[in-house]
Amino acid sequence: MLYYIFNYLDKIWDIPGAGLFHYISFRSAIAFVFSLTIAMVFGKKIINILQKKQVSETIRHLGLDDENVKAGTPTMGGIIIIASILVPVTLFAKFNFYTVLMLVTTVWLGFLGFLDDYIKVFKHNKNGLNGWYKIAGQIILGLVIGLTVWYFTSSLKTTIPFFKENELDYHWIFSFLHSDYGRVFAWIFFVVLIIFVVTATSNGSNLTDGLDGLCAGTSAVSGITLGLIAWASGNVIVSDYLNIMYLPNTGELMVFMAAFVGALIGFMWYNTHPAQIFMGDTGSLMIGGVIAVFAILIRKELLLPLLCGIFLLEVFSVIIQRTWFKITKKKYGAGHRVFLMTPIHHHFQKKGIKEAKIVTRFIIVSILLATLTILTLKIR
Protein backbone atom coordinates (compact mmCIF):
# COMPACT_ATOMS: atom_id res chain seq x y z
CA MET A 1 0.00 0.00 0.00
CA LEU A 2 2.66 2.52 1.04
CA TYR A 3 4.78 1.46 -1.93
CA TYR A 4 2.09 2.69 -4.33
CA ILE A 5 1.36 5.84 -2.31
CA PHE A 6 4.99 6.94 -2.11
CA ASN A 7 5.61 5.94 -5.71
CA TYR A 8 2.73 8.21 -6.76
CA LEU A 9 3.85 11.08 -4.52
CA ASP A 10 7.42 10.75 -5.81
CA LYS A 11 6.20 11.21 -9.38
CA ILE A 12 3.92 14.15 -8.56
CA TRP A 13 5.88 16.16 -5.98
CA ASP A 14 9.30 14.55 -5.90
CA ILE A 15 9.19 14.15 -2.10
CA PRO A 16 12.68 13.57 -0.60
CA GLY A 17 13.05 10.00 0.60
CA ALA A 18 10.00 8.69 -1.25
CA GLY A 19 12.29 7.00 -3.75
CA LEU A 20 13.50 4.64 -1.02
CA PHE A 21 10.33 2.62 -1.48
CA HIS A 22 11.57 1.57 -4.92
CA TYR A 23 14.28 -0.50 -3.24
CA ILE A 24 13.38 -4.03 -2.15
CA SER A 25 16.19 -3.96 0.40
CA PHE A 26 14.70 -0.90 2.15
CA ARG A 27 11.16 -2.25 2.17
CA SER A 28 12.39 -5.63 3.40
CA ALA A 29 14.32 -4.03 6.25
CA ILE A 30 11.41 -1.86 7.35
CA ALA A 31 8.99 -4.81 7.04
CA PHE A 32 11.27 -6.82 9.33
CA VAL A 33 11.39 -4.00 11.89
CA PHE A 34 7.61 -3.52 11.77
CA SER A 35 6.81 -7.23 12.14
CA LEU A 36 9.29 -7.62 14.98
CA THR A 37 7.86 -4.57 16.74
CA ILE A 38 4.25 -5.66 16.28
CA ALA A 39 4.99 -9.12 17.67
CA MET A 40 6.86 -7.78 20.69
CA VAL A 41 4.61 -4.81 21.52
CA PHE A 42 1.19 -6.27 20.83
CA GLY A 43 2.20 -9.82 21.70
CA LYS A 44 2.02 -9.08 25.42
CA LYS A 45 -1.43 -7.54 25.04
CA ILE A 46 -2.67 -10.59 23.15
CA ILE A 47 -1.19 -12.88 25.82
CA ASN A 48 -3.07 -10.97 28.53
CA ILE A 49 -6.33 -11.23 26.59
CA LEU A 50 -5.87 -14.98 26.04
CA GLN A 51 -5.09 -15.46 29.73
CA LYS A 52 -8.25 -13.61 30.76
CA LYS A 53 -10.28 -15.73 28.34
CA GLN A 54 -8.52 -18.83 29.72
CA VAL A 55 -7.47 -19.86 26.22
CA SER A 56 -5.04 -22.62 27.19
CA GLU A 57 -4.44 -26.05 25.75
CA THR A 58 -4.67 -29.13 27.95
CA ILE A 59 -1.18 -30.48 28.60
CA ARG A 60 -0.81 -34.20 28.07
CA HIS A 61 0.92 -36.06 30.90
CA LEU A 62 3.88 -37.69 29.17
CA GLY A 63 6.22 -37.98 32.12
CA LEU A 64 8.47 -35.18 30.86
CA ASP A 65 10.35 -32.62 32.90
CA ASP A 66 8.59 -29.28 33.47
CA GLU A 67 5.36 -30.41 31.78
CA ASN A 68 3.34 -29.33 34.82
CA VAL A 69 4.84 -25.85 34.56
CA LYS A 70 3.36 -25.52 31.06
CA ALA A 71 -0.19 -26.09 32.32
CA GLY A 72 -2.33 -22.98 31.89
CA THR A 73 -0.02 -21.39 29.32
CA PRO A 74 -2.11 -19.58 26.66
CA THR A 75 -2.23 -21.09 23.19
CA MET A 76 -3.35 -19.78 19.75
CA GLY A 77 -0.30 -17.50 19.74
CA GLY A 78 -0.13 -18.00 16.00
CA ILE A 79 -2.49 -15.03 15.87
CA ILE A 80 0.48 -12.86 16.85
CA ILE A 81 2.60 -14.29 14.05
CA ILE A 82 -0.10 -13.95 11.40
CA ALA A 83 -0.92 -10.34 12.33
CA SER A 84 2.79 -9.48 12.39
CA ILE A 85 3.09 -10.81 8.84
CA LEU A 86 -0.04 -9.42 7.25
CA VAL A 87 0.30 -5.80 8.43
CA PRO A 88 3.89 -5.13 7.20
CA VAL A 89 3.38 -7.03 3.94
CA THR A 90 0.18 -5.09 3.21
CA LEU A 91 1.99 -1.83 3.95
CA PHE A 92 5.34 -2.34 2.24
CA ALA A 93 5.09 -5.08 -0.38
CA LYS A 94 4.45 -4.59 -4.07
CA PHE A 95 1.56 -6.88 -4.90
CA ASN A 96 2.24 -9.36 -7.65
CA PHE A 97 1.55 -12.99 -8.46
CA TYR A 98 4.01 -14.19 -5.80
CA THR A 99 3.08 -11.98 -2.86
CA VAL A 100 -0.64 -12.59 -3.34
CA LEU A 101 -0.14 -16.36 -3.23
CA MET A 102 1.91 -16.03 -0.05
CA LEU A 103 -0.82 -13.95 1.60
CA VAL A 104 -3.45 -16.50 0.57
CA THR A 105 -1.30 -19.28 2.05
CA THR A 106 -0.85 -17.42 5.33
CA VAL A 107 -4.55 -16.69 5.78
CA TRP A 108 -5.80 -20.09 4.61
CA LEU A 109 -3.56 -22.25 6.78
CA GLY A 110 -3.81 -19.81 9.67
CA PHE A 111 -7.59 -20.15 9.56
CA LEU A 112 -7.34 -23.94 9.32
CA GLY A 113 -5.09 -24.05 12.38
CA PHE A 114 -7.36 -21.57 14.20
CA LEU A 115 -10.33 -23.91 13.72
CA ASP A 116 -8.31 -26.75 15.21
CA ASP A 117 -7.31 -24.69 18.24
CA TYR A 118 -10.83 -23.31 18.66
CA ILE A 119 -12.31 -26.80 18.84
CA LYS A 120 -9.67 -27.89 21.37
CA VAL A 121 -10.06 -24.86 23.62
CA PHE A 122 -13.68 -23.78 23.39
CA LYS A 123 -15.34 -27.08 22.50
CA HIS A 124 -13.14 -28.94 24.98
CA ASN A 125 -12.30 -31.57 22.39
CA LYS A 126 -8.61 -32.38 22.81
CA ASN A 127 -8.50 -34.04 19.36
CA GLY A 128 -9.35 -30.74 17.68
CA LEU A 129 -10.31 -30.57 14.03
CA ASN A 130 -10.63 -33.96 12.37
CA GLY A 131 -7.27 -34.90 10.90
CA TRP A 132 -8.76 -35.65 7.50
CA TYR A 133 -10.26 -32.15 7.37
CA LYS A 134 -6.82 -30.66 8.00
CA ILE A 135 -5.29 -32.82 5.29
CA ALA A 136 -8.11 -31.83 2.94
CA GLY A 137 -7.47 -28.15 3.64
CA GLN A 138 -3.77 -28.59 2.89
CA ILE A 139 -4.52 -30.52 -0.29
CA ILE A 140 -6.91 -27.80 -1.48
CA LEU A 141 -4.21 -25.18 -0.93
CA GLY A 142 -1.62 -27.29 -2.76
CA LEU A 143 -4.04 -27.78 -5.65
CA VAL A 144 -4.74 -24.05 -5.87
CA ILE A 145 -1.03 -23.21 -5.80
CA GLY A 146 -0.22 -25.88 -8.39
CA LEU A 147 -2.98 -24.85 -10.81
CA THR A 148 -2.20 -21.15 -10.36
CA VAL A 149 1.48 -21.68 -11.11
CA TRP A 150 0.47 -23.83 -14.09
CA TYR A 151 -1.81 -21.06 -15.40
CA PHE A 152 0.63 -18.16 -14.98
CA THR A 153 3.86 -19.82 -16.06
CA SER A 154 4.92 -21.94 -19.01
CA SER A 155 8.04 -23.32 -17.35
CA LEU A 156 8.34 -26.52 -15.36
CA LYS A 157 11.97 -26.06 -14.45
CA THR A 158 13.14 -26.42 -10.88
CA THR A 159 16.43 -26.38 -9.00
CA ILE A 160 18.18 -29.64 -8.18
CA PRO A 161 21.82 -30.35 -7.26
CA PHE A 162 24.09 -32.37 -9.54
CA PHE A 163 22.18 -31.46 -12.71
CA LYS A 164 23.60 -29.20 -15.40
CA GLU A 165 23.01 -25.57 -14.44
CA ASN A 166 21.26 -26.95 -11.33
CA GLU A 167 18.05 -27.17 -13.33
CA LEU A 168 15.64 -30.04 -13.87
CA ASP A 169 12.71 -29.76 -16.26
CA TYR A 170 9.84 -31.97 -15.10
CA HIS A 171 9.03 -32.58 -18.76
CA TRP A 172 12.28 -34.55 -18.95
CA ILE A 173 10.85 -37.21 -16.61
CA PHE A 174 8.17 -38.02 -19.21
CA SER A 175 10.30 -37.42 -22.30
CA PHE A 176 9.77 -41.04 -23.38
CA LEU A 177 6.12 -40.20 -24.09
CA HIS A 178 4.70 -38.29 -27.04
CA SER A 179 5.27 -34.56 -26.53
CA ASP A 180 1.58 -33.78 -25.85
CA TYR A 181 1.12 -36.67 -23.45
CA GLY A 182 4.46 -35.94 -21.83
CA ARG A 183 3.44 -32.33 -21.22
CA VAL A 184 0.14 -33.36 -19.62
CA PHE A 185 1.74 -35.97 -17.36
CA ALA A 186 4.48 -33.52 -16.40
CA TRP A 187 1.94 -30.96 -15.22
CA ILE A 188 -0.06 -33.59 -13.34
CA PHE A 189 3.15 -34.79 -11.66
CA PHE A 190 4.06 -31.19 -10.79
CA VAL A 191 0.68 -30.43 -9.21
CA VAL A 192 0.68 -33.69 -7.21
CA LEU A 193 4.23 -32.97 -6.04
CA ILE A 194 3.20 -29.49 -4.87
CA ILE A 195 0.27 -30.95 -2.92
CA PHE A 196 2.62 -33.43 -1.27
CA VAL A 197 5.25 -30.77 -0.44
CA VAL A 198 2.70 -28.39 1.09
CA THR A 199 1.02 -31.13 3.14
CA ALA A 200 4.26 -32.74 4.32
CA THR A 201 6.00 -29.50 5.28
CA SER A 202 2.94 -28.08 7.04
CA ASN A 203 2.52 -31.24 9.11
CA GLY A 204 6.28 -31.39 9.70
CA SER A 205 6.31 -27.96 11.32
CA ASN A 206 3.23 -28.96 13.32
CA LEU A 207 5.09 -31.96 14.77
CA THR A 208 8.16 -29.82 15.46
CA ASP A 209 6.11 -27.45 17.62
CA GLY A 210 6.61 -29.44 20.80
CA LEU A 211 9.28 -27.50 22.69
CA ASP A 212 9.46 -23.81 23.58
CA GLY A 213 10.95 -21.88 20.68
CA LEU A 214 11.77 -24.96 18.57
CA CYS A 215 9.42 -24.48 15.63
CA ALA A 216 9.83 -20.70 15.54
CA GLY A 217 13.62 -20.85 15.79
CA THR A 218 14.24 -23.52 13.14
CA SER A 219 11.65 -21.96 10.81
CA ALA A 220 13.31 -18.55 11.09
CA VAL A 221 16.58 -20.09 9.87
CA SER A 222 14.79 -21.67 6.90
CA GLY A 223 13.00 -18.40 6.20
CA ILE A 224 16.20 -16.35 6.11
CA THR A 225 17.76 -18.84 3.70
CA LEU A 226 14.79 -18.86 1.33
CA GLY A 227 14.52 -15.08 1.48
CA LEU A 228 18.15 -14.64 0.40
CA ILE A 229 17.69 -17.14 -2.42
CA ALA A 230 14.52 -15.35 -3.56
CA TRP A 231 16.34 -12.02 -3.66
CA ALA A 232 19.22 -13.50 -5.64
CA SER A 233 16.86 -15.32 -8.03
CA GLY A 234 14.91 -12.12 -8.71
CA ASN A 235 18.00 -10.03 -9.44
CA VAL A 236 19.20 -10.53 -13.01
CA ILE A 237 22.76 -9.44 -12.20
CA VAL A 238 23.18 -11.49 -9.02
CA SER A 239 21.50 -14.59 -10.47
CA ASP A 240 23.77 -14.39 -13.52
CA TYR A 241 26.85 -13.94 -11.32
CA LEU A 242 25.90 -16.91 -9.14
CA ASN A 243 24.72 -18.84 -12.21
CA ILE A 244 21.38 -19.75 -10.66
CA MET A 245 17.88 -19.71 -12.17
CA TYR A 246 16.63 -16.17 -12.83
CA LEU A 247 12.98 -15.69 -11.87
CA PRO A 248 11.63 -12.19 -12.62
CA ASN A 249 9.75 -10.44 -9.81
CA THR A 250 10.55 -13.05 -7.15
CA GLY A 251 12.76 -10.51 -5.40
CA GLU A 252 9.54 -8.97 -4.04
CA LEU A 253 9.11 -12.11 -1.97
CA MET A 254 12.01 -10.86 0.14
CA VAL A 255 9.63 -8.31 1.67
CA PHE A 256 7.22 -11.05 2.67
CA MET A 257 9.96 -13.26 4.08
CA ALA A 258 11.46 -10.38 6.05
CA ALA A 259 8.08 -9.88 7.74
CA PHE A 260 7.77 -13.65 8.27
CA VAL A 261 11.17 -13.92 9.96
CA GLY A 262 10.57 -10.77 12.00
CA ALA A 263 7.26 -12.18 13.22
CA LEU A 264 8.90 -15.46 14.26
CA ILE A 265 11.74 -13.76 16.12
CA GLY A 266 9.31 -11.37 17.81
CA PHE A 267 7.13 -14.30 18.82
CA MET A 268 10.17 -16.07 20.28
CA TRP A 269 10.47 -13.18 22.74
CA TYR A 270 7.51 -14.75 24.54
CA ASN A 271 7.89 -18.34 23.34
CA THR A 272 11.40 -19.15 24.56
CA HIS A 273 11.66 -21.41 27.59
CA PRO A 274 9.73 -21.05 29.81
CA ALA A 275 7.14 -20.04 27.25
CA GLN A 276 4.54 -17.41 28.06
CA ILE A 277 2.47 -18.51 25.07
CA PHE A 278 2.24 -21.39 22.59
CA MET A 279 1.64 -20.80 18.88
CA GLY A 280 -0.84 -23.70 18.59
CA ASP A 281 -1.89 -25.09 15.23
CA THR A 282 -2.84 -21.53 14.30
CA GLY A 283 0.85 -20.88 13.91
CA SER A 284 2.50 -24.25 13.31
CA LEU A 285 0.35 -25.36 10.36
CA MET A 286 0.75 -21.95 8.74
CA ILE A 287 4.53 -21.76 9.20
CA GLY A 288 5.27 -25.02 7.40
CA GLY A 289 2.85 -24.19 4.61
CA VAL A 290 4.41 -20.76 4.08
CA ILE A 291 7.90 -22.26 3.85
CA ALA A 292 6.67 -24.91 1.38
CA VAL A 293 4.80 -22.51 -0.92
CA PHE A 294 7.64 -19.98 -0.80
CA ALA A 295 10.12 -22.67 -1.87
CA ILE A 296 7.78 -23.80 -4.66
CA LEU A 297 7.42 -20.26 -6.04
CA ILE A 298 11.19 -19.79 -6.26
CA ARG A 299 11.58 -23.31 -7.67
CA LYS A 300 13.51 -24.71 -4.70
CA GLU A 301 10.97 -27.30 -3.53
CA LEU A 302 13.42 -30.17 -4.07
CA LEU A 303 15.85 -28.55 -1.62
CA LEU A 304 13.31 -28.62 1.24
CA PRO A 305 14.29 -32.09 2.53
CA LEU A 306 17.75 -30.68 3.25
CA LEU A 307 16.77 -27.17 4.31
CA CYS A 308 13.92 -28.39 6.54
CA GLY A 309 15.82 -31.43 7.72
CA ILE A 310 14.55 -30.91 11.27
CA PHE A 311 10.95 -31.17 10.08
CA LEU A 312 11.88 -34.29 8.11
CA LEU A 313 13.57 -35.83 11.14
CA GLU A 314 10.52 -35.19 13.31
CA VAL A 315 8.15 -36.74 10.76
CA PHE A 316 10.30 -39.79 10.10
CA SER A 317 10.80 -40.43 13.81
CA VAL A 318 7.02 -40.73 14.20
CA ILE A 319 6.65 -42.91 11.09
CA ILE A 320 9.49 -45.22 12.14
CA GLN A 321 8.17 -45.48 15.70
CA ARG A 322 4.62 -46.36 14.68
CA THR A 323 5.65 -48.72 11.87
CA TRP A 324 8.10 -50.68 14.03
CA PHE A 325 5.60 -50.84 16.89
CA LYS A 326 2.93 -52.34 14.61
CA ILE A 327 5.36 -54.82 13.03
CA THR A 328 6.71 -56.08 16.35
CA LYS A 329 3.26 -56.22 17.91
CA LYS A 330 2.00 -58.35 15.04
CA LYS A 331 5.08 -60.59 15.16
CA TYR A 332 5.72 -60.90 18.89
CA GLY A 333 2.39 -59.93 20.42
CA ALA A 334 3.89 -56.86 22.11
CA GLY A 335 5.00 -53.70 20.36
CA HIS A 336 8.58 -52.44 20.66
CA ARG A 337 9.81 -48.89 20.21
CA VAL A 338 12.87 -47.49 18.44
CA PHE A 339 12.80 -44.19 20.34
CA LEU A 340 11.91 -43.48 23.94
CA MET A 341 9.20 -41.12 22.66
CA THR A 342 8.31 -39.34 19.46
CA PRO A 343 8.51 -36.83 17.89
CA ILE A 344 12.24 -37.17 18.36
CA HIS A 345 12.69 -34.02 20.45
CA HIS A 346 10.80 -35.84 23.22
CA HIS A 347 13.26 -38.74 22.87
CA PHE A 348 16.08 -36.41 23.89
CA GLN A 349 13.98 -35.07 26.74
CA LYS A 350 13.50 -38.62 27.99
CA LYS A 351 17.28 -39.04 27.91
CA GLY A 352 17.53 -36.21 30.44
CA ILE A 353 18.64 -33.37 28.16
CA LYS A 354 17.17 -30.01 29.16
CA GLU A 355 14.57 -28.48 26.89
CA ALA A 356 16.51 -25.26 26.24
CA LYS A 357 19.61 -27.24 25.24
CA ILE A 358 17.64 -29.41 22.80
CA VAL A 359 16.13 -26.34 21.14
CA THR A 360 19.51 -24.60 20.87
CA ARG A 361 21.13 -27.67 19.34
CA PHE A 362 18.31 -28.16 16.86
CA ILE A 363 18.63 -24.54 15.75
CA ILE A 364 22.39 -25.01 15.30
CA VAL A 365 21.70 -28.06 13.14
CA SER A 366 19.19 -25.96 11.16
CA ILE A 367 21.89 -23.37 10.49
CA LEU A 368 24.21 -26.13 9.27
CA LEU A 369 21.51 -27.52 6.98
CA ALA A 370 20.75 -24.02 5.66
CA THR A 371 24.43 -23.51 4.82
CA LEU A 372 24.57 -26.84 3.02
CA THR A 373 21.41 -25.93 1.10
CA ILE A 374 23.03 -22.76 -0.21
CA LEU A 375 26.17 -24.71 -1.11
CA THR A 376 24.15 -27.11 -3.24
CA LEU A 377 23.41 -24.23 -5.59
CA LYS A 378 27.02 -24.51 -6.76
CA ILE A 379 27.06 -28.33 -7.01
CA ARG A 380 26.43 -29.24 -10.61
Secondary structure, 3 states (H helix, E strand, C coil): CHHHHHHHHHHHCCCCCHHHHHCHHHHHHHHHHHHHHHHHHHHHHHHHHHHHCCCECCCCCCCCCCCCCCCCCECCCHHHHHHHHHHHHHHHCCCCHHHHHHHHHHHHHHHHHHHHHHHHHHCCCCCCCCHHHHHHHHHHHHHHHHHHHHHHCCCCEEECCCCHHHEEEHHHHCCCCCHHHHHHHHHHHHHHHHHHHHHHHHHHHHHHCCCCCHHHHHHHHHHHHHHHHHHHHCCHHHHHHHCCCCCCCHHHHHHHHHHHHHHHHHHHHHHCCCCCCCCHHHHHHHHHHHHHHHHHHCCCHHHHHHHCHHHHHHHHHHHHHHHHHHHHHHHHCCCCCCCCCCCHHHHHHHCCCCHHHHHHHHHHHHHHHHHHHHHHHHCC
